[in-house]
Every structure is written in C-alpha cells, then in structure tokens.
Amino acid sequence: MNAPLIKLLLPYLPRHAEEDGDFFSVPRVELVQHLMTAGYAQDIADNTLEMLENLLATLATLNPDALQQGEWCFFVYQSVLR
C-alpha cells in the first residue's frame, strides 16, 4: 500500500464532533467507490480498505459493531475526569 491511496481517502473518512459526542459513519462501499473513481482497480481498493480496517480495528479506533455493518465509524474517547 502506498501513501497516495491513503491520502486519497482522508477527505472521505468519517468525522465526529468530539465535544458534542456526535458520531458520523461512512459506508465501506463508498470508500471503495472513491478509490475506483480515482482509477484504482476494485481488488486494490478492497484490499487497501481491508488492510486499513485490520490496522484501525487492532488499534481500537474503529467501532467494531459499525464495521460489521459495513460502516466506518471512529470511536471518540472522552475523559471520565472533568
């Protein structure tokens, strides 16, 4: 995997409002489509996302329940001490 593929995905990744606790998700198929629109073959797009999903899931940054539903949604860790 190379950096241009990851950089291409950055604008399409899900966002969240940390203060409000709002979560947004992005369908995996949408991320694949963005890579394919940029000229990458579907197998390259699928393999790239699978590798990123494994990495981000291992780091506990992607919500596993959303991921099982085909959605990318990042966890927001809030401090319990305020």
PyMOL Python script that loads the backbone (N, CA, C, O; Angstrom):
from pymol import cmd

cmd.read_pdbstr("""\
ATOM      1  N   MET A   1       0.858  -1.170   0.000  1.00  0.00           N
ATOM      2  CA  MET A   1       0.000   0.000   0.000  1.00  0.00           C
ATOM      3  C   MET A   1       0.899   1.227   0.000  1.00  0.00           C
ATOM      4  O   MET A   1       1.963   1.238   0.619  1.00  0.00           O
ATOM      5  N   ASN A   2       0.457   2.247  -0.697  1.00  0.00           N
ATOM      6  CA  ASN A   2       1.278   3.438  -0.732  1.00  0.00           C
ATOM      7  C   ASN A   2       0.535   4.640  -0.175  1.00  0.00           C
ATOM      8  O   ASN A   2      -0.689   4.632  -0.046  1.00  0.00           O
ATOM      9  N   ALA A   3       1.287   5.656   0.146  1.00  0.00           N
ATOM     10  CA  ALA A   3       0.737   6.860   0.766  1.00  0.00           C
ATOM     11  C   ALA A   3      -0.320   7.557  -0.088  1.00  0.00           C
ATOM     12  O   ALA A   3      -1.289   8.068   0.473  1.00  0.00           O
ATOM     13  N   PRO A   4      -0.183   7.606  -1.428  1.00  0.00           N
ATOM     14  CA  PRO A   4      -1.220   8.284  -2.205  1.00  0.00           C
ATOM     15  C   PRO A   4      -2.616   7.686  -2.036  1.00  0.00           C
ATOM     16  O   PRO A   4      -3.604   8.419  -2.051  1.00  0.00           O
ATOM     17  N   LEU A   5      -2.709   6.373  -1.876  1.00  0.00           N
ATOM     18  CA  LEU A   5      -4.016   5.750  -1.659  1.00  0.00           C
ATOM     19  C   LEU A   5      -4.629   6.230  -0.350  1.00  0.00           C
ATOM     20  O   LEU A   5      -5.812   6.565  -0.298  1.00  0.00           O
ATOM     21  N   ILE A   6      -3.830   6.262   0.695  1.00  0.00           N
ATOM     22  CA  ILE A   6      -4.332   6.707   1.996  1.00  0.00           C
ATOM     23  C   ILE A   6      -4.702   8.184   1.947  1.00  0.00           C
ATOM     24  O   ILE A   6      -5.749   8.579   2.461  1.00  0.00           O
ATOM     25  N   LYS A   7      -3.859   8.994   1.338  1.00  0.00           N
ATOM     26  CA  LYS A   7      -4.148  10.425   1.225  1.00  0.00           C
ATOM     27  C   LYS A   7      -5.434  10.675   0.457  1.00  0.00           C
ATOM     28  O   LYS A   7      -6.180  11.605   0.763  1.00  0.00           O
ATOM     29  N   LEU A   8      -5.690   9.842  -0.539  1.00  0.00           N
ATOM     30  CA  LEU A   8      -6.914   9.970  -1.324  1.00  0.00           C
ATOM     31  C   LEU A   8      -8.156   9.736  -0.463  1.00  0.00           C
ATOM     32  O   LEU A   8      -9.192  10.362  -0.686  1.00  0.00           O
ATOM     33  N   LEU A   9      -8.057   8.844   0.511  1.00  0.00           N
ATOM     34  CA  LEU A   9      -9.192   8.516   1.369  1.00  0.00           C
ATOM     35  C   LEU A   9      -9.459   9.554   2.457  1.00  0.00           C
ATOM     36  O   LEU A   9     -10.595   9.677   2.914  1.00  0.00           O
ATOM     37  N   LEU A  10      -8.459  10.290   2.875  1.00  0.00           N
ATOM     38  CA  LEU A  10      -8.591  11.187   4.025  1.00  0.00           C
ATOM     39  C   LEU A  10      -9.812  12.107   3.974  1.00  0.00           C
ATOM     40  O   LEU A  10     -10.503  12.223   4.986  1.00  0.00           O
ATOM     41  N   PRO A  11     -10.115  12.764   2.854  1.00  0.00           N
ATOM     42  CA  PRO A  11     -11.282  13.660   2.863  1.00  0.00           C
ATOM     43  C   PRO A  11     -12.619  12.932   3.028  1.00  0.00           C
ATOM     44  O   PRO A  11     -13.624  13.565   3.350  1.00  0.00           O
ATOM     45  N   TYR A  12     -12.647  11.633   2.816  1.00  0.00           N
ATOM     46  CA  TYR A  12     -13.897  10.878   2.846  1.00  0.00           C
ATOM     47  C   TYR A  12     -14.103  10.092   4.134  1.00  0.00           C
ATOM     48  O   TYR A  12     -15.147   9.465   4.311  1.00  0.00           O
ATOM     49  N   LEU A  13     -13.135  10.115   5.026  1.00  0.00           N
ATOM     50  CA  LEU A  13     -13.252   9.359   6.269  1.00  0.00           C
ATOM     51  C   LEU A  13     -14.289  10.007   7.182  1.00  0.00           C
ATOM     52  O   LEU A  13     -14.521  11.214   7.106  1.00  0.00           O
ATOM     53  N   PRO A  14     -14.912   9.207   8.045  1.00  0.00           N
ATOM     54  CA  PRO A  14     -15.960   9.749   8.923  1.00  0.00           C
ATOM     55  C   PRO A  14     -15.394  10.765   9.905  1.00  0.00           C
ATOM     56  O   PRO A  14     -14.254  10.660  10.358  1.00  0.00           O
ATOM     57  N   ARG A  15     -16.210  11.726  10.212  1.00  0.00           N
ATOM     58  CA  ARG A  15     -15.831  12.778  11.155  1.00  0.00           C
ATOM     59  C   ARG A  15     -16.689  12.635  12.404  1.00  0.00           C
ATOM     60  O   ARG A  15     -17.708  11.945  12.397  1.00  0.00           O
ATOM     61  N   HIS A  16     -16.268  13.286  13.457  1.00  0.00           N
ATOM     62  CA  HIS A  16     -17.073  13.307  14.673  1.00  0.00           C
ATOM     63  C   HIS A  16     -16.884  14.642  15.370  1.00  0.00           C
ATOM     64  O   HIS A  16     -15.839  15.284  15.263  1.00  0.00           O
ATOM     65  N   ALA A  17     -17.919  15.038  16.084  1.00  0.00           N
ATOM     66  CA  ALA A  17     -17.830  16.242  16.892  1.00  0.00           C
ATOM     67  C   ALA A  17     -17.479  15.798  18.305  1.00  0.00           C
ATOM     68  O   ALA A  17     -18.335  15.306  19.040  1.00  0.00           O
ATOM     69  N   GLU A  18     -16.238  15.970  18.673  1.00  0.00           N
ATOM     70  CA  GLU A  18     -15.730  15.429  19.940  1.00  0.00           C
ATOM     71  C   GLU A  18     -16.469  16.001  21.144  1.00  0.00           C
ATOM     72  O   GLU A  18     -16.779  15.272  22.086  1.00  0.00           O
ATOM     73  N   GLU A  19     -16.748  17.277  21.119  1.00  0.00           N
ATOM     74  CA  GLU A  19     -17.393  17.909  22.264  1.00  0.00           C
ATOM     75  C   GLU A  19     -18.853  17.476  22.409  1.00  0.00           C
ATOM     76  O   GLU A  19     -19.330  17.262  23.524  1.00  0.00           O
ATOM     77  N   ASP A  20     -19.558  17.347  21.289  1.00  0.00           N
ATOM     78  CA  ASP A  20     -20.976  17.013  21.347  1.00  0.00           C
ATOM     79  C   ASP A  20     -21.237  15.518  21.384  1.00  0.00           C
ATOM     80  O   ASP A  20     -22.351  15.088  21.685  1.00  0.00           O
ATOM     81  N   GLY A  21     -20.223  14.726  21.082  1.00  0.00           N
ATOM     82  CA  GLY A  21     -20.411  13.288  21.065  1.00  0.00           C
ATOM     83  C   GLY A  21     -21.148  12.781  19.844  1.00  0.00           C
ATOM     84  O   GLY A  21     -21.606  11.639  19.831  1.00  0.00           O
ATOM     85  N   ASP A  22     -21.272  13.615  18.804  1.00  0.00           N
ATOM     86  CA  ASP A  22     -21.929  13.190  17.568  1.00  0.00           C
ATOM     87  C   ASP A  22     -20.995  12.282  16.787  1.00  0.00           C
ATOM     88  O   ASP A  22     -19.805  12.566  16.650  1.00  0.00           O
ATOM     89  N   PHE A  23     -21.544  11.191  16.279  1.00  0.00           N
ATOM     90  CA  PHE A  23     -20.756  10.239  15.515  1.00  0.00           C
ATOM     91  C   PHE A  23     -21.279  10.193  14.088  1.00  0.00           C
ATOM     92  O   PHE A  23     -22.489  10.210  13.861  1.00  0.00           O
ATOM     93  N   PHE A  24     -20.390  10.136  13.155  1.00  0.00           N
ATOM     94  CA  PHE A  24     -20.750  10.010  11.759  1.00  0.00           C
ATOM     95  C   PHE A  24     -20.064   8.776  11.206  1.00  0.00           C
ATOM     96  O   PHE A  24     -18.958   8.434  11.624  1.00  0.00           O
ATOM     97  N   SER A  25     -20.709   8.118  10.279  1.00  0.00           N
ATOM     98  CA  SER A  25     -20.111   6.936   9.672  1.00  0.00           C
ATOM     99  C   SER A  25     -20.102   7.091   8.161  1.00  0.00           C
ATOM    100  O   SER A  25     -20.824   7.913   7.596  1.00  0.00           O
ATOM    101  N   VAL A  26     -19.278   6.292   7.530  1.00  0.00           N
ATOM    102  CA  VAL A  26     -19.163   6.275   6.078  1.00  0.00           C
ATOM    103  C   VAL A  26     -19.265   4.814   5.637  1.00  0.00           C
ATOM    104  O   VAL A  26     -18.549   3.960   6.159  1.00  0.00           O
ATOM    105  N   PRO A  27     -20.145   4.524   4.683  1.00  0.00           N
ATOM    106  CA  PRO A  27     -20.229   3.145   4.194  1.00  0.00           C
ATOM    107  C   PRO A  27     -18.927   2.723   3.515  1.00  0.00           C
ATOM    108  O   PRO A  27     -18.320   3.488   2.766  1.00  0.00           O
ATOM    109  N   ARG A  28     -18.520   1.500   3.793  1.00  0.00           N
ATOM    110  CA  ARG A  28     -17.297   0.949   3.199  1.00  0.00           C
ATOM    111  C   ARG A  28     -17.377   0.996   1.673  1.00  0.00           C
ATOM    112  O   ARG A  28     -16.391   1.310   1.008  1.00  0.00           O
ATOM    113  N   VAL A  29     -18.547   0.684   1.122  1.00  0.00           N
ATOM    114  CA  VAL A  29     -18.696   0.672  -0.342  1.00  0.00           C
ATOM    115  C   VAL A  29     -18.446   2.049  -0.934  1.00  0.00           C
ATOM    116  O   VAL A  29     -17.986   2.171  -2.069  1.00  0.00           O
ATOM    117  N   GLU A  30     -18.753   3.089  -0.159  1.00  0.00           N
ATOM    118  CA  GLU A  30     -18.493   4.456  -0.626  1.00  0.00           C
ATOM    119  C   GLU A  30     -16.988   4.718  -0.705  1.00  0.00           C
ATOM    120  O   GLU A  30     -16.513   5.357  -1.644  1.00  0.00           O
ATOM    121  N   LEU A  31     -16.247   4.226   0.277  1.00  0.00           N
ATOM    122  CA  LEU A  31     -14.790   4.391   0.257  1.00  0.00           C
ATOM    123  C   LEU A  31     -14.170   3.628  -0.909  1.00  0.00           C
ATOM    124  O   LEU A  31     -13.256   4.125  -1.566  1.00  0.00           O
ATOM    125  N   VAL A  32     -14.668   2.420  -1.165  1.00  0.00           N
ATOM    126  CA  VAL A  32     -14.198   1.639  -2.317  1.00  0.00           C
ATOM    127  C   VAL A  32     -14.481   2.412  -3.604  1.00  0.00           C
ATOM    128  O   VAL A  32     -13.630   2.487  -4.490  1.00  0.00           O
ATOM    129  N   GLN A  33     -15.678   2.982  -3.699  1.00  0.00           N
ATOM    130  CA  GLN A  33     -16.064   3.717  -4.904  1.00  0.00           C
ATOM    131  C   GLN A  33     -15.157   4.923  -5.139  1.00  0.00           C
ATOM    132  O   GLN A  33     -14.803   5.221  -6.280  1.00  0.00           O
ATOM    133  N   HIS A  34     -14.781   5.616  -4.068  1.00  0.00           N
ATOM    134  CA  HIS A  34     -13.881   6.771  -4.225  1.00  0.00           C
ATOM    135  C   HIS A  34     -12.530   6.336  -4.787  1.00  0.00           C
ATOM    136  O   HIS A  34     -11.958   7.017  -5.638  1.00  0.00           O
ATOM    137  N   LEU A  35     -12.028   5.208  -4.312  1.00  0.00           N
ATOM    138  CA  LEU A  35     -10.748   4.709  -4.828  1.00  0.00           C
ATOM    139  C   LEU A  35     -10.879   4.276  -6.287  1.00  0.00           C
ATOM    140  O   LEU A  35      -9.982   4.520  -7.094  1.00  0.00           O
ATOM    141  N   MET A  36     -11.983   3.644  -6.618  1.00  0.00           N
ATOM    142  CA  MET A  36     -12.184   3.201  -8.005  1.00  0.00           C
ATOM    143  C   MET A  36     -12.363   4.398  -8.937  1.00  0.00           C
ATOM    144  O   MET A  36     -11.879   4.377 -10.068  1.00  0.00           O
ATOM    145  N   THR A  37     -13.047   5.429  -8.477  1.00  0.00           N
ATOM    146  CA  THR A  37     -13.218   6.644  -9.275  1.00  0.00           C
ATOM    147  C   THR A  37     -11.872   7.305  -9.547  1.00  0.00           C
ATOM    148  O   THR A  37     -11.678   7.940 -10.584  1.00  0.00           O
ATOM    149  N   ALA A  38     -10.945   7.149  -8.607  1.00  0.00           N
ATOM    150  CA  ALA A  38      -9.601   7.712  -8.768  1.00  0.00           C
ATOM    151  C   ALA A  38      -8.723   6.861  -9.683  1.00  0.00           C
ATOM    152  O   ALA A  38      -7.577   7.217  -9.958  1.00  0.00           O
ATOM    153  N   GLY A  39      -9.268   5.727 -10.158  1.00  0.00           N
ATOM    154  CA  GLY A  39      -8.537   4.930 -11.129  1.00  0.00           C
ATOM    155  C   GLY A  39      -7.962   3.625 -10.618  1.00  0.00           C
ATOM    156  O   GLY A  39      -7.277   2.921 -11.360  1.00  0.00           O
ATOM    157  N   TYR A  40      -8.229   3.283  -9.354  1.00  0.00           N
ATOM    158  CA  TYR A  40      -7.720   2.024  -8.811  1.00  0.00           C
ATOM    159  C   TYR A  40      -8.709   0.893  -9.101  1.00  0.00           C
ATOM    160  O   TYR A  40      -9.923   1.094  -9.096  1.00  0.00           O
ATOM    161  N   ALA A  41      -8.165  -0.293  -9.353  1.00  0.00           N
ATOM    162  CA  ALA A  41      -9.000  -1.463  -9.599  1.00  0.00           C
ATOM    163  C   ALA A  41      -9.736  -1.841  -8.313  1.00  0.00           C
ATOM    164  O   ALA A  41      -9.276  -1.531  -7.214  1.00  0.00           O
ATOM    165  N   GLN A  42     -10.879  -2.513  -8.457  1.00  0.00           N
ATOM    166  CA  GLN A  42     -11.681  -2.860  -7.293  1.00  0.00           C
ATOM    167  C   GLN A  42     -10.917  -3.751  -6.316  1.00  0.00           C
ATOM    168  O   GLN A  42     -11.056  -3.589  -5.103  1.00  0.00           O
ATOM    169  N   ASP A  43     -10.122  -4.681  -6.816  1.00  0.00           N
ATOM    170  CA  ASP A  43      -9.387  -5.552  -5.891  1.00  0.00           C
ATOM    171  C   ASP A  43      -8.346  -4.769  -5.094  1.00  0.00           C
ATOM    172  O   ASP A  43      -8.110  -5.069  -3.924  1.00  0.00           O
ATOM    173  N   ILE A  44      -7.731  -3.779  -5.709  1.00  0.00           N
ATOM    174  CA  ILE A  44      -6.777  -2.917  -4.992  1.00  0.00           C
ATOM    175  C   ILE A  44      -7.525  -2.110  -3.935  1.00  0.00           C
ATOM    176  O   ILE A  44      -7.066  -2.000  -2.798  1.00  0.00           O
ATOM    177  N   ALA A  45      -8.664  -1.551  -4.302  1.00  0.00           N
ATOM    178  CA  ALA A  45      -9.468  -0.764  -3.359  1.00  0.00           C
ATOM    179  C   ALA A  45      -9.929  -1.625  -2.194  1.00  0.00           C
ATOM    180  O   ALA A  45      -9.819  -1.210  -1.041  1.00  0.00           O
ATOM    181  N   ASP A  46     -10.443  -2.814  -2.477  1.00  0.00           N
ATOM    182  CA  ASP A  46     -10.914  -3.712  -1.416  1.00  0.00           C
ATOM    183  C   ASP A  46      -9.778  -4.126  -0.494  1.00  0.00           C
ATOM    184  O   ASP A  46      -9.926  -4.099   0.727  1.00  0.00           O
ATOM    185  N   ASN A  47      -8.649  -4.509  -1.069  1.00  0.00           N
ATOM    186  CA  ASN A  47      -7.501  -4.946  -0.263  1.00  0.00           C
ATOM    187  C   ASN A  47      -6.943  -3.815   0.586  1.00  0.00           C
ATOM    188  O   ASN A  47      -6.546  -4.030   1.731  1.00  0.00           O
ATOM    189  N   THR A  48      -6.913  -2.624   0.034  1.00  0.00           N
ATOM    190  CA  THR A  48      -6.425  -1.465   0.787  1.00  0.00           C
ATOM    191  C   THR A  48      -7.316  -1.204   1.991  1.00  0.00           C
ATOM    192  O   THR A  48      -6.826  -1.011   3.104  1.00  0.00           O
ATOM    193  N   LEU A  49      -8.635  -1.199   1.766  1.00  0.00           N
ATOM    194  CA  LEU A  49      -9.546  -0.951   2.875  1.00  0.00           C
ATOM    195  C   LEU A  49      -9.513  -2.067   3.905  1.00  0.00           C
ATOM    196  O   LEU A  49      -9.606  -1.808   5.105  1.00  0.00           O
ATOM    197  N   GLU A  50      -9.381  -3.291   3.453  1.00  0.00           N
ATOM    198  CA  GLU A  50      -9.299  -4.407   4.395  1.00  0.00           C
ATOM    199  C   GLU A  50      -8.067  -4.282   5.287  1.00  0.00           C
ATOM    200  O   GLU A  50      -8.137  -4.529   6.490  1.00  0.00           O
ATOM    201  N   MET A  51      -6.949  -3.898   4.694  1.00  0.00           N
ATOM    202  CA  MET A  51      -5.734  -3.729   5.479  1.00  0.00           C
ATOM    203  C   MET A  51      -5.892  -2.565   6.469  1.00  0.00           C
ATOM    204  O   MET A  51      -5.490  -2.677   7.628  1.00  0.00           O
ATOM    205  N   LEU A  52      -6.469  -1.466   6.018  1.00  0.00           N
ATOM    206  CA  LEU A  52      -6.689  -0.332   6.917  1.00  0.00           C
ATOM    207  C   LEU A  52      -7.677  -0.683   8.020  1.00  0.00           C
ATOM    208  O   LEU A  52      -7.494  -0.279   9.169  1.00  0.00           O
ATOM    209  N   GLU A  53      -8.725  -1.436   7.680  1.00  0.00           N
ATOM    210  CA  GLU A  53      -9.693  -1.861   8.694  1.00  0.00           C
ATOM    211  C   GLU A  53      -9.028  -2.719   9.760  1.00  0.00           C
ATOM    212  O   GLU A  53      -9.271  -2.534  10.952  1.00  0.00           O
ATOM    213  N   ASN A  54      -8.197  -3.647   9.336  1.00  0.00           N
ATOM    214  CA  ASN A  54      -7.494  -4.502  10.299  1.00  0.00           C
ATOM    215  C   ASN A  54      -6.574  -3.676  11.201  1.00  0.00           C
ATOM    216  O   ASN A  54      -6.524  -3.888  12.412  1.00  0.00           O
ATOM    217  N   LEU A  55      -5.857  -2.744  10.603  1.00  0.00           N
ATOM    218  CA  LEU A  55      -4.957  -1.894  11.377  1.00  0.00           C
ATOM    219  C   LEU A  55      -5.738  -1.036  12.369  1.00  0.00           C
ATOM    220  O   LEU A  55      -5.408  -1.000  13.554  1.00  0.00           O
ATOM    221  N   LEU A  56      -6.766  -0.352  11.891  1.00  0.00           N
ATOM    222  CA  LEU A  56      -7.530   0.548  12.760  1.00  0.00           C
ATOM    223  C   LEU A  56      -8.337  -0.212  13.809  1.00  0.00           C
ATOM    224  O   LEU A  56      -8.520   0.276  14.924  1.00  0.00           O
ATOM    225  N   ALA A  57      -8.822  -1.402  13.460  1.00  0.00           N
ATOM    226  CA  ALA A  57      -9.535  -2.220  14.448  1.00  0.00           C
ATOM    227  C   ALA A  57      -8.577  -2.712  15.527  1.00  0.00           C
ATOM    228  O   ALA A  57      -8.936  -2.759  16.703  1.00  0.00           O
ATOM    229  N   THR A  58      -7.370  -3.074  15.135  1.00  0.00           N
ATOM    230  CA  THR A  58      -6.367  -3.512  16.100  1.00  0.00           C
ATOM    231  C   THR A  58      -6.003  -2.383  17.054  1.00  0.00           C
ATOM    232  O   THR A  58      -5.742  -2.618  18.234  1.00  0.00           O
ATOM    233  N   LEU A  59      -5.985  -1.174  16.548  1.00  0.00           N
ATOM    234  CA  LEU A  59      -5.682  -0.006  17.381  1.00  0.00           C
ATOM    235  C   LEU A  59      -6.908   0.485  18.152  1.00  0.00           C
ATOM    236  O   LEU A  59      -6.829   1.476  18.879  1.00  0.00           O
ATOM    237  N   ALA A  60      -8.041  -0.206  17.994  1.00  0.00           N
ATOM    238  CA  ALA A  60      -9.302   0.128  18.677  1.00  0.00           C
ATOM    239  C   ALA A  60      -9.778   1.538  18.357  1.00  0.00           C
ATOM    240  O   ALA A  60     -10.263   2.252  19.234  1.00  0.00           O
ATOM    241  N   THR A  61      -9.638   1.931  17.101  1.00  0.00           N
ATOM    242  CA  THR A  61     -10.124   3.244  16.695  1.00  0.00           C
ATOM    243  C   THR A  61     -11.407   3.157  15.878  1.00  0.00           C
ATOM    244  O   THR A  61     -12.160   4.129  15.815  1.00  0.00           O
ATOM    245  N   LEU A  62     -11.672   2.007  15.249  1.00  0.00           N
ATOM    246  CA  LEU A  62     -12.922   1.815  14.510  1.00  0.00           C
ATOM    247  C   LEU A  62     -13.910   1.057  15.388  1.00  0.00           C
ATOM    248  O   LEU A  62     -13.547   0.108  16.084  1.00  0.00           O
ATOM    249  N   ASN A  63     -15.151   1.488  15.343  1.00  0.00           N
ATOM    250  CA  ASN A  63     -16.210   0.820  16.080  1.00  0.00           C
ATOM    251  C   ASN A  63     -16.476  -0.540  15.435  1.00  0.00           C
ATOM    252  O   ASN A  63     -16.898  -0.586  14.279  1.00  0.00           O
ATOM    253  N   PRO A  64     -16.240  -1.657  16.148  1.00  0.00           N
ATOM    254  CA  PRO A  64     -16.389  -2.982  15.540  1.00  0.00           C
ATOM    255  C   PRO A  64     -17.833  -3.324  15.157  1.00  0.00           C
ATOM    256  O   PRO A  64     -18.059  -4.046  14.185  1.00  0.00           O
ATOM    257  N   ASP A  65     -18.812  -2.810  15.914  1.00  0.00           N
ATOM    258  CA  ASP A  65     -20.208  -3.066  15.569  1.00  0.00           C
ATOM    259  C   ASP A  65     -20.576  -2.396  14.248  1.00  0.00           C
ATOM    260  O   ASP A  65     -21.246  -2.993  13.406  1.00  0.00           O
ATOM    261  N   ALA A  66     -20.137  -1.165  14.077  1.00  0.00           N
ATOM    262  CA  ALA A  66     -20.395  -0.455  12.824  1.00  0.00           C
ATOM    263  C   ALA A  66     -19.655  -1.125  11.672  1.00  0.00           C
ATOM    264  O   ALA A  66     -20.186  -1.236  10.567  1.00  0.00           O
ATOM    265  N   LEU A  67     -18.434  -1.569  11.932  1.00  0.00           N
ATOM    266  CA  LEU A  67     -17.626  -2.217  10.896  1.00  0.00           C
ATOM    267  C   LEU A  67     -18.294  -3.497  10.406  1.00  0.00           C
ATOM    268  O   LEU A  67     -18.256  -3.802   9.213  1.00  0.00           O
ATOM    269  N   GLN A  68     -18.903  -4.245  11.319  1.00  0.00           N
ATOM    270  CA  GLN A  68     -19.619  -5.458  10.916  1.00  0.00           C
ATOM    271  C   GLN A  68     -20.820  -5.132  10.024  1.00  0.00           C
ATOM    272  O   GLN A  68     -21.264  -5.970   9.238  1.00  0.00           O
ATOM    273  N   GLN A  69     -21.332  -3.923  10.152  1.00  0.00           N
ATOM    274  CA  GLN A  69     -22.455  -3.482   9.326  1.00  0.00           C
ATOM    275  C   GLN A  69     -21.992  -2.808   8.029  1.00  0.00           C
ATOM    276  O   GLN A  69     -22.805  -2.291   7.263  1.00  0.00           O
ATOM    277  N   GLY A  70     -20.665  -2.822   7.792  1.00  0.00           N
ATOM    278  CA  GLY A  70     -20.123  -2.221   6.577  1.00  0.00           C
ATOM    279  C   GLY A  70     -19.929  -0.724   6.660  1.00  0.00           C
ATOM    280  O   GLY A  70     -19.837  -0.052   5.632  1.00  0.00           O
ATOM    281  N   GLU A  71     -19.866  -0.187   7.878  1.00  0.00           N
ATOM    282  CA  GLU A  71     -19.707   1.245   8.091  1.00  0.00           C
ATOM    283  C   GLU A  71     -18.405   1.529   8.826  1.00  0.00           C
ATOM    284  O   GLU A  71     -18.023   0.804   9.744  1.00  0.00           O
ATOM    285  N   TRP A  72     -17.735   2.589   8.409  1.00  0.00           N
ATOM    286  CA  TRP A  72     -16.564   3.062   9.143  1.00  0.00           C
ATOM    287  C   TRP A  72     -17.041   4.146  10.096  1.00  0.00           C
ATOM    288  O   TRP A  72     -17.617   5.145   9.665  1.00  0.00           O
ATOM    289  N   CYS A  73     -16.806   3.955  11.378  1.00  0.00           N
ATOM    290  CA  CYS A  73     -17.171   4.931  12.400  1.00  0.00           C
ATOM    291  C   CYS A  73     -16.080   4.898  13.457  1.00  0.00           C
ATOM    292  O   CYS A  73     -15.809   3.850  14.043  1.00  0.00           O
ATOM    293  N   PHE A  74     -15.463   6.028  13.698  1.00  0.00           N
ATOM    294  CA  PHE A  74     -14.379   6.088  14.672  1.00  0.00           C
ATOM    295  C   PHE A  74     -14.931   6.237  16.082  1.00  0.00           C
ATOM    296  O   PHE A  74     -15.954   6.887  16.300  1.00  0.00           O
ATOM    297  N   PHE A  75     -14.231   5.617  17.044  1.00  0.00           N
ATOM    298  CA  PHE A  75     -14.550   5.819  18.457  1.00  0.00           C
ATOM    299  C   PHE A  75     -14.108   7.197  18.864  1.00  0.00           C
ATOM    300  O   PHE A  75     -13.140   7.738  18.330  1.00  0.00           O
ATOM    301  N   VAL A  76     -14.825   7.765  19.816  1.00  0.00           N
ATOM    302  CA  VAL A  76     -14.409   9.009  20.449  1.00  0.00           C
ATOM    303  C   VAL A  76     -14.209   8.693  21.909  1.00  0.00           C
ATOM    304  O   VAL A  76     -15.147   8.305  22.606  1.00  0.00           O
ATOM    305  N   TYR A  77     -13.001   8.859  22.366  1.00  0.00           N
ATOM    306  CA  TYR A  77     -12.703   8.596  23.778  1.00  0.00           C
ATOM    307  C   TYR A  77     -12.813   9.895  24.543  1.00  0.00           C
ATOM    308  O   TYR A  77     -12.125  10.873  24.251  1.00  0.00           O
ATOM    309  N   GLN A  78     -13.687   9.885  25.520  1.00  0.00           N
ATOM    310  CA  GLN A  78     -13.866  11.083  26.337  1.00  0.00           C
ATOM    311  C   GLN A  78     -13.335  10.801  27.728  1.00  0.00           C
ATOM    312  O   GLN A  78     -13.471   9.703  28.267  1.00  0.00           O
ATOM    313  N   SER A  79     -12.742  11.803  28.273  1.00  0.00           N
ATOM    314  CA  SER A  79     -12.194  11.674  29.605  1.00  0.00           C
ATOM    315  C   SER A  79     -13.329  11.533  30.627  1.00  0.00           C
ATOM    316  O   SER A  79     -14.331  12.243  30.548  1.00  0.00           O
ATOM    317  N   VAL A  80     -13.169  10.627  31.570  1.00  0.00           N
ATOM    318  CA  VAL A  80     -14.167  10.474  32.604  1.00  0.00           C
ATOM    319  C   VAL A  80     -13.938  11.473  33.727  1.00  0.00           C
ATOM    320  O   VAL A  80     -14.819  11.679  34.562  1.00  0.00           O
ATOM    321  N   LEU A  81     -12.776  12.088  33.757  1.00  0.00           N
ATOM    322  CA  LEU A  81     -12.480  13.107  34.760  1.00  0.00           C
ATOM    323  C   LEU A  81     -12.696  14.475  34.137  1.00  0.00           C
ATOM    324  O   LEU A  81     -12.094  14.803  33.114  1.00  0.00           O
ATOM    325  N   ARG A  82     -13.524  15.243  34.735  1.00  0.00           N
ATOM    326  CA  ARG A  82     -13.792  16.596  34.211  1.00  0.00           C
ATOM    327  C   ARG A  82     -13.666  17.602  35.307  1.00  0.00           C
ATOM    328  O   ARG A  82     -13.852  18.796  35.074  1.00  0.00           O
TER     329      ARG A  82
END
""", "prot")
cmd.dss("prot")
cmd.show_as("cartoon", "prot")
cmd.util.cbc("prot")
cmd.orient("prot")
